[in-house]
Amino acid sequence: MVKRIVTNIKTDDLSKADLFYHEVLGLETLMDHGWIKTFGNEEEAKVQISFAVHGGNDTEVPNLSIEVDNVDEIYEKMQRSGFEIIYEITDEEWGVRRFFVKDPFGNLVNILSHQ
């Protein structure tokens, strides 16, 4: 049985992850060896991997999907921090409220809350 899936994102500057993943999204630094930095939390998480033809409503398929407690709050923080919003905050017919944003490494991230 799979216990965990970890996403690895290549970068030449680990510090770029701090604002987006730690300060805005609130993830804790779980590991920092100088060459790899891991963010997360101690909550039990579901193991999932998705494959898609498009990202829903004919959007681009995002590299990551991150479920949050309050998507509107995170949306405002992303805007204030100057991150590029690619798909404006939207209530989708399949029961999520979401937006797409580019992280500091150019990855398309789907930030969502279930309604």
Summary of the structure (lengths in Angstrom):
residues: 115
radius of gyration: 14.3
end to end distance: 29.8
largest distance: 42.8
contacts: 260
relative contact order: 0.20
helix: 17%
strand: 30%
